[in-house]
Amino acid sequence: MQTHHRSSRISRIPLLLLSLTLGAANAAPAYPEYRVTIVGPAGSQPTDMNQAGAVVGFTPTSDTTSRSFVNYGNGVRNLILPGTTSSLATAINDRGEVVGNYRTGAGQVRGYVYYRGSFRLPDPIPGRTTSFVDINNAGYILAHGRLPSGDGLLSYLRAPNGSYRNIGTLPFENAITNAEALNNRNQITGQSATFILPEIPYYAFIWTRGVMRQLDDFGYTPNYGYAINDRGQGAGTSSVPGLHNRVATLYSNGRLIDIDRSPPSADRYSNGRAINNHGHVVGDSNHLGSFIYRGRRMESLNALIDRRTGWNVSFPVAINDAGQIAARGVRNGVEYAVRLDLIRPHALGTPYIEAEDEAEVAADAGGETK
């Protein structure tokens, strides 16, 4: 769970490498903040990390297939489901439960749960192709459901008792909902819009106790909500003036904050991919490459590691409260899922989070499947 916590993690995986590290990012810092730890096999990509630093991800095995893995800290464990042709782990909670998706021999996509050496294959959303996106510590699962035709994307919250609740859409005609992340209070973030091609005019939202609230934007679309922490703060990206320009954003206390401080006159393309409970955001941009935002400015992650080790770090997907970051790393031309560990951990206290009433949390998963 990205606390992250977001992103469908599959939809968070960038399809195209952006131009990376400039200027100081190429110099070895006097006192590097992070060491790079390999957590996946050669060729692997991470998708999520929990508060203990356990990482999940996948390794491509062909242009159309992949294999899931988890690393709890004692080595890589490949997650192989008998009778499947492909699998992809998407999220892990603090108990170590992993959710992901697999493809059957008949080509059907289904969700799985892995825990303590065994798999569970939950029933799908009735009448819909089902994929699992995220899981929280109470065992609630965020899922996507599509019609058999592949159209009509909607998002659902699956309760531990197996029931699915459609979280709905923003009030647009013929709307779809693409939820990205779930926190431990059963809040959900993502985006919703009328289905229009070639670019869907998405609006970001946060869903709380059955109510989907559209987030502010800068007057342009599309906008995305990629991650949400347990304080209800969100990270994502919002469109701004300019051809395909977008900026990484932090949503906090009812305000949408542009955390990309590059000049408005420049081409800007940045995304906030994950957020922890301190409000620290990690993501990617066209001017810094991979970055971290800790309340003052976006900093290049490659400027915070010892570049003499040969690593180039890109596309962070998760950050936990200890400051560990899951990302891609390339060294000697080989890509790995890596974890950035703070060499000198910052003395940051975890903010007080008011506990959610158990009955209210359980009620969030109630309602009928649609």
C-alpha positions as CSV (number, residue, x, y, z in Angstrom):
1,M,0.0,0.0,0.0
2,Q,1.5,3.3,-1.0
3,T,1.6,5.6,1.9
4,H,2.2,5.7,0.0
5,H,-0.1,5.1,-0.4
6,R,-1.5,5.1,-4.9
7,S,-1.2,4.1,-8.3
8,S,-3.9,1.3,-10.4
9,R,-0.3,0.6,-10.0
10,I,-0.3,-0.7,-13.6
11,S,-1.5,2.7,-14.8
12,R,1.2,4.4,-12.8
13,I,3.9,2.5,-14.6
14,P,5.2,5.1,-17.2
15,L,5.3,3.8,-20.7
16,L,8.0,6.2,-21.9
17,L,11.2,7.3,-20.2
18,L,11.4,11.0,-19.6
19,S,14.7,12.9,-19.9
20,L,16.5,12.5,-16.6
21,T,19.0,14.1,-14.3
22,L,20.4,17.5,-15.1
23,G,23.1,19.7,-13.6
24,A,23.8,18.9,-9.9
25,A,22.1,15.5,-10.4
26,N,25.2,14.4,-12.2
27,A,27.6,15.3,-9.4
28,A,28.4,13.2,-6.4
29,P,26.9,14.9,-3.3
30,A,29.3,15.6,-0.4
31,Y,27.1,13.7,1.9
32,P,24.7,11.4,0.1
33,E,21.4,11.0,1.8
34,Y,20.4,7.6,0.4
35,R,22.0,4.3,-0.3
36,V,20.6,2.1,-3.2
37,T,19.5,-1.4,-2.3
38,I,18.5,-4.0,-5.0
39,V,15.2,-5.6,-4.1
40,G,14.2,-7.3,-7.4
41,P,15.7,-9.5,-10.0
42,A,17.4,-8.1,-13.1
43,G,14.9,-6.5,-15.4
44,S,12.4,-6.0,-12.6
45,Q,10.2,-3.0,-11.8
46,P,8.6,-2.1,-8.5
47,T,4.9,-1.3,-8.0
48,D,4.6,-0.7,-4.2
49,M,6.2,-0.9,-0.8
50,N,4.9,-1.1,2.8
51,Q,6.0,0.6,6.0
52,A,8.5,-2.2,6.7
53,G,10.2,-1.7,3.4
54,A,8.9,-4.8,1.8
55,V,8.6,-4.3,-2.0
56,V,6.4,-5.9,-4.7
57,G,6.7,-5.7,-8.4
58,F,7.0,-7.6,-11.6
59,T,9.6,-8.8,-14.1
60,P,8.7,-8.7,-17.8
61,T,9.1,-12.2,-19.4
62,S,8.0,-11.1,-22.9
63,D,6.3,-8.1,-24.6
64,T,3.0,-9.2,-23.2
65,T,3.7,-11.3,-20.1
66,S,5.3,-10.8,-16.7
67,R,6.0,-12.5,-13.4
68,S,5.2,-11.1,-9.9
69,F,7.7,-10.9,-7.1
70,V,7.8,-9.9,-3.4
71,N,10.8,-9.1,-1.3
72,Y,10.1,-9.0,2.5
73,G,13.7,-8.3,3.2
74,N,15.0,-11.8,3.0
75,G,15.4,-12.1,-0.7
76,V,13.3,-12.1,-3.8
77,R,10.3,-14.5,-3.9
78,N,8.7,-15.1,-7.3
79,L,5.0,-15.4,-7.1
80,I,4.0,-18.2,-9.5
81,L,0.4,-19.2,-9.8
82,P,-0.1,-22.6,-11.3
83,G,-2.0,-22.6,-14.6
84,T,-1.4,-18.9,-15.3
85,T,0.3,-17.3,-18.3
86,S,1.2,-14.0,-16.6
87,S,0.9,-12.1,-13.3
88,L,1.6,-8.7,-11.9
89,A,1.8,-7.7,-8.2
90,T,0.2,-4.3,-7.7
91,A,0.3,-3.6,-3.9
92,I,1.3,-4.8,-0.5
93,N,-0.1,-3.8,3.0
94,D,1.7,-3.6,6.3
95,R,0.7,-7.2,7.2
96,G,2.5,-8.4,4.1
97,E,-0.6,-9.3,2.1
98,V,0.1,-8.9,-1.6
99,V,-2.6,-8.2,-4.3
100,G,-2.1,-8.4,-8.0
101,N,-3.6,-9.8,-11.2
102,Y,-3.0,-12.8,-13.3
103,R,-4.0,-14.1,-16.7
104,T,-5.6,-17.5,-17.0
105,G,-4.8,-20.0,-19.8
106,A,-8.0,-18.9,-21.5
107,G,-6.7,-15.3,-21.4
108,Q,-9.0,-14.0,-18.6
109,V,-7.7,-11.4,-16.2
110,R,-8.4,-12.0,-12.5
111,G,-7.2,-10.7,-9.2
112,Y,-5.2,-12.6,-6.5
113,V,-4.2,-12.3,-2.9
114,Y,-0.9,-13.8,-1.7
115,Y,-0.2,-14.2,2.0
116,R,2.3,-16.4,3.9
117,G,3.1,-18.7,1.0
118,S,-0.4,-19.3,-0.3
119,F,-2.7,-17.7,-2.9
120,R,-6.4,-16.8,-2.7
121,L,-8.4,-16.2,-5.9
122,P,-11.4,-14.1,-4.8
123,D,-14.5,-14.1,-6.9
124,P,-14.7,-11.3,-9.5
125,I,-17.1,-8.4,-9.7
126,P,-20.3,-10.0,-11.1
127,G,-20.5,-9.4,-14.8
128,R,-17.2,-7.6,-15.1
129,T,-13.5,-8.4,-15.8
130,T,-11.8,-7.7,-12.4
131,S,-8.4,-6.4,-11.6
132,F,-7.0,-5.6,-8.1
133,V,-5.3,-2.2,-7.6
134,D,-4.6,-1.7,-3.9
135,I,-5.1,-3.3,-0.4
136,N,-5.1,-1.6,3.0
137,N,-4.3,-3.0,6.5
138,A,-7.8,-4.0,7.2
139,G,-7.9,-6.2,4.1
140,Y,-10.2,-3.9,2.0
141,I,-9.2,-4.1,-1.7
142,L,-9.6,-1.5,-4.4
143,A,-10.6,-3.1,-7.7
144,H,-11.4,-2.1,-11.3
145,G,-14.3,-3.7,-13.1
146,R,-14.7,-3.6,-16.9
147,L,-17.5,-4.9,-19.1
148,P,-16.5,-8.0,-21.1
149,S,-16.1,-5.7,-24.1
150,G,-13.3,-3.9,-22.2
151,D,-15.4,-0.7,-21.9
152,G,-17.2,0.9,-19.0
153,L,-14.4,1.2,-16.5
154,L,-15.7,1.5,-12.9
155,S,-14.0,1.2,-9.5
156,Y,-15.0,-0.9,-6.5
157,L,-14.2,-1.3,-2.9
158,R,-14.1,-5.0,-1.9
159,A,-14.8,-5.7,1.8
160,P,-13.1,-8.6,3.7
161,N,-16.4,-10.5,3.5
162,G,-16.2,-10.6,-0.3
163,S,-18.8,-7.9,-1.1
164,Y,-18.1,-5.3,-3.7
165,R,-19.2,-1.7,-3.5
166,N,-19.3,0.5,-6.7
167,I,-17.8,3.8,-5.6
168,G,-19.6,5.7,-8.4
169,T,-18.5,8.5,-10.7
170,L,-18.3,12.2,-10.8
171,P,-21.6,13.7,-12.2
172,F,-20.8,13.5,-15.9
173,E,-22.7,11.8,-18.6
174,N,-21.5,8.3,-19.5
175,A,-18.7,8.7,-16.9
176,I,-16.0,6.2,-16.0
177,T,-13.9,6.0,-12.8
178,N,-10.3,5.0,-12.6
179,A,-9.4,4.8,-8.9
180,E,-5.7,4.7,-8.1
181,A,-5.1,4.3,-4.4
182,L,-6.7,3.4,-1.0
183,N,-5.6,4.4,2.4
184,N,-6.2,2.8,5.8
185,R,-9.3,4.9,6.5
186,N,-11.0,3.6,3.3
187,Q,-10.5,6.8,1.5
188,I,-9.9,6.5,-2.3
189,T,-8.3,8.8,-4.8
190,G,-8.3,8.6,-8.6
191,Q,-10.0,10.3,-11.5
192,S,-13.3,10.3,-13.2
193,A,-14.7,11.7,-16.4
194,T,-16.9,11.3,-19.5
195,F,-15.3,8.7,-21.7
196,I,-14.1,10.8,-24.7
197,L,-11.2,9.8,-26.9
198,P,-8.4,10.5,-27.8
199,E,-7.6,12.1,-24.3
200,I,-10.2,11.5,-21.6
201,P,-10.8,14.9,-19.7
202,Y,-10.2,13.4,-16.3
203,Y,-10.9,15.2,-13.0
204,A,-9.2,14.1,-9.8
205,F,-11.3,13.1,-6.8
206,I,-11.2,11.8,-3.2
207,W,-13.9,9.4,-2.1
208,T,-14.8,9.3,1.6
209,R,-17.7,7.4,3.2
210,G,-19.6,7.0,0.0
211,V,-19.1,10.6,-1.2
212,M,-16.9,11.4,-4.2
213,R,-15.5,14.9,-4.1
214,Q,-14.0,16.5,-7.2
215,L,-10.7,18.2,-6.4
216,D,-9.7,21.6,-7.5
217,D,-7.6,22.1,-10.6
218,F,-5.9,24.9,-12.5
219,G,-8.6,25.2,-15.1
220,Y,-7.4,22.5,-17.5
221,T,-7.7,18.8,-18.0
222,P,-6.8,16.0,-17.6
223,N,-6.0,15.8,-13.8
224,Y,-5.0,12.7,-11.8
225,G,-5.1,11.6,-8.2
226,Y,-2.3,9.0,-7.9
227,A,-1.9,8.5,-4.1
228,I,-3.4,9.2,-0.7
229,N,-2.0,9.0,2.8
230,D,-3.8,8.2,6.1
231,R,-4.2,12.0,6.8
232,G,-6.3,12.3,3.6
233,Q,-3.6,14.2,1.7
234,G,-3.3,13.4,-2.0
235,A,-0.5,13.5,-4.6
236,G,-1.1,13.6,-8.3
237,T,-0.7,15.8,-11.3
238,S,-2.7,18.7,-12.8
239,S,-2.7,20.2,-16.3
240,V,-1.5,23.8,-16.8
241,P,-1.3,26.1,-19.8
242,G,1.0,24.9,-22.6
243,L,1.0,21.9,-24.9
244,H,0.7,18.8,-22.7
245,N,2.1,20.6,-19.7
246,R,1.3,19.3,-16.3
247,V,2.6,19.7,-12.8
248,A,3.0,17.5,-9.7
249,T,0.5,18.5,-7.0
250,L,-0.1,18.0,-3.3
251,Y,-3.7,18.2,-2.1
252,S,-3.8,19.1,1.6
253,N,-6.3,20.8,3.9
254,G,-8.7,21.5,1.0
255,R,-5.9,23.2,-1.1
256,L,-4.3,22.1,-4.3
257,I,-0.6,23.0,-4.3
258,D,1.6,23.1,-7.3
259,I,4.9,21.7,-6.0
260,D,6.7,22.1,-9.3
261,R,8.7,25.3,-8.9
262,S,10.2,25.4,-12.4
263,P,9.4,28.6,-14.3
264,P,5.9,28.8,-15.7
265,S,7.4,29.9,-19.0
266,A,9.2,26.5,-19.4
267,D,7.8,23.3,-20.6
268,R,6.7,21.5,-17.4
269,Y,5.9,17.8,-17.1
270,S,5.9,16.4,-13.6
271,N,3.8,13.9,-11.7
272,G,3.4,13.2,-7.9
273,R,3.3,9.4,-7.7
274,A,3.3,8.6,-4.0
275,I,3.0,10.3,-0.6
276,N,3.7,9.2,3.0
277,N,2.1,10.3,6.2
278,H,4.6,13.2,6.6
279,G,3.3,14.7,3.4
280,H,6.5,13.9,1.5
281,V,5.9,13.3,-2.2
282,V,8.0,11.4,-4.7
283,G,7.5,11.4,-8.5
284,D,9.1,12.2,-11.8
285,S,9.7,15.3,-13.9
286,N,11.2,16.4,-17.2
287,H,13.7,18.7,-15.5
288,L,14.8,16.8,-12.4
289,G,14.1,13.2,-13.3
290,S,13.0,11.4,-10.2
291,F,12.3,13.8,-7.3
292,I,11.3,14.1,-3.6
293,Y,9.3,17.0,-2.2
294,R,9.6,17.5,1.6
295,G,7.7,20.6,2.0
296,R,10.1,23.2,0.5
297,R,11.1,22.3,-3.0
298,M,11.4,19.3,-5.4
299,E,14.8,17.8,-5.1
300,S,16.4,15.4,-7.6
301,L,16.8,11.9,-6.1
302,N,19.9,11.3,-8.2
303,A,21.5,14.4,-6.5
304,L,20.9,12.7,-3.1
305,I,22.7,9.4,-3.9
306,D,26.4,8.8,-4.5
307,R,26.5,8.8,-8.3
308,R,30.0,7.2,-8.1
309,T,28.2,3.9,-7.4
310,G,26.9,4.0,-11.0
311,W,23.2,4.1,-10.3
312,N,20.6,6.2,-12.2
313,V,17.3,6.1,-10.3
314,S,14.0,6.8,-12.0
315,F,10.2,6.6,-11.5
316,P,9.7,6.3,-7.8
317,V,6.4,4.5,-7.0
318,A,6.2,4.5,-3.1
319,I,7.6,6.2,-0.1
320,N,7.0,5.1,3.5
321,D,7.1,6.9,6.8
322,A,10.7,5.9,7.4
323,G,11.6,7.7,4.2
324,Q,12.4,4.6,2.2
325,I,11.6,5.0,-1.5
326,A,10.8,2.2,-4.0
327,A,11.9,3.1,-7.6
328,R,13.6,1.8,-10.7
329,G,17.3,1.8,-10.8
330,V,19.7,1.2,-13.7
331,R,23.3,0.3,-13.4
332,N,25.7,-1.0,-16.1
333,G,22.7,-1.0,-18.5
334,V,20.6,-3.4,-16.3
335,E,17.3,-2.3,-14.7
336,Y,16.3,-3.4,-11.2
337,A,13.6,-2.7,-8.7
338,V,15.5,-0.8,-6.0
339,R,14.8,0.8,-2.6
340,L,16.5,4.0,-1.4
341,D,17.3,3.8,2.3
342,L,18.2,6.9,4.3
343,I,21.8,6.8,5.4
344,R,21.0,9.2,8.3
345,P,17.3,8.7,9.1
346,H,15.5,12.0,9.6
347,A,14.1,12.6,13.1
348,L,10.5,13.0,12.0
349,G,7.7,12.1,14.3
350,T,4.6,10.5,12.8
351,P,1.7,12.9,12.9
352,Y,-1.2,12.0,15.1
353,I,-3.9,10.2,13.0
354,E,-7.4,10.0,14.5
355,A,-8.5,6.4,14.5
356,E,-11.5,5.7,12.4
357,D,-14.5,4.1,14.1
358,E,-14.5,0.5,13.1
359,A,-18.2,0.4,12.4
360,E,-17.9,3.4,10.0
361,V,-15.0,1.8,8.2
362,A,-16.9,-1.4,7.7
363,A,-20.0,0.5,6.5
364,D,-17.9,2.1,3.7
365,A,-17.8,-1.3,2.0
366,G,-21.5,-1.9,2.3
367,G,-24.1,-1.5,-0.5
368,E,-24.9,-3.5,-3.6
369,T,-22.7,-4.3,-6.5
370,K,-23.6,-2.6,-9.7
